C-alpha cells in the first residue's frame, strides 16, 4: 500500500499541459509545493498560487495568484480565509457538472 506522500508524488508525474496546478502557501512553502509549481511550468501546465504574502515563492512562480490575509481583524491569525477559498474552488468545480458530482455536493450540504 502506498503512503499519501507516495501517491502525491505519483500524481505529480502525471502533470501535463492540459492541467491546472494549484499551490497553497501559508508562510514558508513546503519544498514539494515549490517543486510541483516548477514542474508544472516546465510541462506547460497552468499554475495558480493561493498565498498569504505577495513575496511568496509559490506566488512568484505561478501564472496566476490569489492572495488572502492570515492576519486581518476578520480572521485573527487563522487560515479561515484560505479554507474558504479552497471550499469556493471545490464548489466551482462541482458546479461545472452537477450531475457528475451530485454525491459530493450532497455530502457537502449534509456537513
MIBA-193059 format. One record per residue (C-alpha): residue number from 1; chain; z, x, y. Coordinates in Angstrom, 2 decimals, padded with zeros to 5 digits. Layout:
@k NUM, c A, z Z, x X, y Y .
...
//
This chain:
@k 1, c A, z 000.00, x 000.00, y 000.00 .
@k 2, c A, z -000.95, x 001.34, y 003.43 .
@k 3, c A, z 001.60, x 001.60, y 006.22 .
@k 4, c A, z 000.96, x -000.23, y 009.52 .
@k 5, c A, z 000.12, x 003.08, y 011.19 .
@k 6, c A, z -002.42, x 003.95, y 008.47 .
@k 7, c A, z -004.04, x 000.53, y 008.85 .
@k 8, c A, z -004.25, x 001.06, y 012.61 .
@k 9, c A, z -005.91, x 004.45, y 012.15 .
@k 10, c A, z -008.41, x 002.90, y 009.73 .
@k 11, c A, z -009.31, x 000.27, y 012.33 .
@k 12, c A, z -009.87, x 003.00, y 014.93 .
@k 13, c A, z -012.51, x 004.45, y 012.64 .
@k 14, c A, z -014.50, x 001.21, y 012.91 .
@k 15, c A, z -014.79, x 001.22, y 016.72 .
@k 16, c A, z -018.38, x 000.77, y 017.85 .
@k 17, c A, z -020.40, x -000.16, y 020.93 .
@k 18, c A, z -020.00, x -003.90, y 020.34 .
@k 19, c A, z -016.21, x -003.87, y 020.61 .
@k 20, c A, z -013.64, x -004.16, y 023.36 .
@k 21, c A, z -010.68, x -001.80, y 023.01 .
@k 22, c A, z -007.58, x -002.77, y 024.98 .
@k 23, c A, z -004.95, x -000.12, y 025.69 .
@k 24, c A, z -001.47, x -001.19, y 026.77 .
@k 25, c A, z 000.63, x 001.24, y 028.75 .
@k 26, c A, z 004.20, x 000.78, y 029.92 .
@k 27, c A, z 005.38, x 004.09, y 031.27 .
@k 28, c A, z 004.01, x 007.15, y 029.49 .
@k 29, c A, z 001.39, x 006.03, y 026.96 .
@k 30, c A, z 001.64, x 006.93, y 023.31 .
@k 31, c A, z -000.86, x 009.70, y 022.42 .
@k 32, c A, z -002.53, x 007.39, y 019.89 .
@k 33, c A, z -003.35, x 004.90, y 022.67 .
@k 34, c A, z -004.94, x 007.64, y 024.77 .
@k 35, c A, z -006.95, x 008.86, y 021.77 .
@k 36, c A, z -008.09, x 005.32, y 020.97 .
@k 37, c A, z -009.40, x 004.81, y 024.51 .
@k 38, c A, z -011.15, x 008.20, y 024.44 .
@k 39, c A, z -012.71, x 007.41, y 021.06 .
@k 40, c A, z -013.85, x 004.00, y 022.29 .
@k 41, c A, z -015.50, x 005.55, y 025.34 .
@k 42, c A, z -017.18, x 008.17, y 023.13 .
@k 43, c A, z -018.56, x 005.41, y 020.90 .
@k 44, c A, z -019.64, x 003.41, y 023.97 .
@k 45, c A, z -017.25, x 000.52, y 023.35 .
@k 46, c A, z -015.94, x -001.40, y 026.35 .
@k 47, c A, z -012.40, x -000.43, y 027.33 .
@k 48, c A, z -009.66, x -002.29, y 029.18 .
@k 49, c A, z -006.31, x -000.89, y 030.25 .
@k 50, c A, z -003.28, x -003.05, y 030.90 .
@k 51, c A, z -000.83, x -000.76, y 032.65 .
@k 52, c A, z 002.20, x -000.81, y 034.88 .
@k 53, c A, z 001.05, x 002.11, y 037.05 .
@k 54, c A, z -002.15, x 002.98, y 038.88 .
@k 55, c A, z -001.64, x 006.60, y 037.82 .
@k 56, c A, z -001.54, x 005.71, y 034.12 .
@k 57, c A, z -003.71, x 007.95, y 031.97 .
@k 58, c A, z -004.86, x 004.92, y 029.99 .
@k 59, c A, z -005.94, x 003.18, y 033.20 .
@k 60, c A, z -007.73, x 006.32, y 034.38 .
@k 61, c A, z -009.77, x 006.45, y 031.16 .
@k 62, c A, z -010.60, x 002.73, y 030.83 .
@k 63, c A, z -013.67, x 000.95, y 032.19 .
@k 64, c A, z -011.62, x -001.98, y 033.45 .
@k 65, c A, z -007.99, x -002.20, y 034.48 .
@k 66, c A, z -005.30, x -004.84, y 034.82 .
@k 67, c A, z -002.02, x -003.85, y 036.42 .
@k 68, c A, z 001.33, x -005.53, y 036.09 .
@k 69, c A, z 004.70, x -004.77, y 037.62 .
@k 70, c A, z 007.62, x -003.96, y 035.37 .
@k 71, c A, z 009.91, x -003.53, y 038.37 .
@k 72, c A, z 009.37, x -006.55, y 040.57 .
@k 73, c A, z 012.03, x -009.06, y 041.66 .
@k 74, c A, z 010.44, x -011.59, y 039.31 .
@k 75, c A, z 010.62, x -009.54, y 036.11 .
@k 76, c A, z 013.51, x -007.12, y 036.87 .
@k 77, c A, z 012.59, x -004.06, y 034.74 .
@k 78, c A, z 011.24, x -006.02, y 031.82 .
@k 79, c A, z 007.95, x -006.35, y 030.03 .
@k 80, c A, z 007.69, x -010.10, y 030.53 .
@k 81, c A, z 004.60, x -009.61, y 032.69 .
@k 82, c A, z 002.89, x -007.50, y 030.01 .
@k 83, c A, z 003.71, x -010.01, y 027.30 .
@k 84, c A, z 002.41, x -012.83, y 029.49 .
@k 85, c A, z -000.91, x -011.01, y 029.87 .
@k 86, c A, z -001.11, x -010.46, y 026.11 .
@k 87, c A, z -000.46, x -014.15, y 025.50 .
@k 88, c A, z -003.09, x -015.14, y 028.08 .
@k 89, c A, z -005.65, x -012.88, y 026.36 .
@k 90, c A, z -004.83, x -014.41, y 022.98 .
@k 91, c A, z -005.25, x -017.94, y 024.34 .
@k 92, c A, z -008.55, x -016.89, y 025.92 .
@k 93, c A, z -009.87, x -015.59, y 022.61 .
@k 94, c A, z -008.74, x -018.72, y 020.79 .
@k 95, c A, z -010.34, x -020.94, y 023.43 .
@k 96, c A, z -013.75, x -019.36, y 022.74 .
@k 97, c A, z -013.93, x -021.15, y 019.40 .
@k 98, c A, z -011.10, x -023.64, y 018.99 .
@k 99, c A, z -012.25, x -024.87, y 015.58 .
@k 100, c A, z -012.18, x -021.36, y 014.10 .
@k 101, c A, z -008.68, x -020.72, y 015.44 .
@k 102, c A, z -007.18, x -024.20, y 015.03 .
@k 103, c A, z -004.40, x -023.00, y 012.70 .
@k 104, c A, z -003.38, x -020.20, y 015.06 .
@k 105, c A, z -003.44, x -022.49, y 018.09 .
@k 106, c A, z -001.23, x -024.96, y 016.21 .
@k 107, c A, z 001.19, x -022.15, y 015.31 .
@k 108, c A, z 001.43, x -021.13, y 019.00 .
@k 109, c A, z 002.22, x -024.71, y 020.01 .
@k 110, c A, z 004.97, x -025.01, y 017.38 .
@k 111, c A, z 006.89, x -021.98, y 018.71 .
//
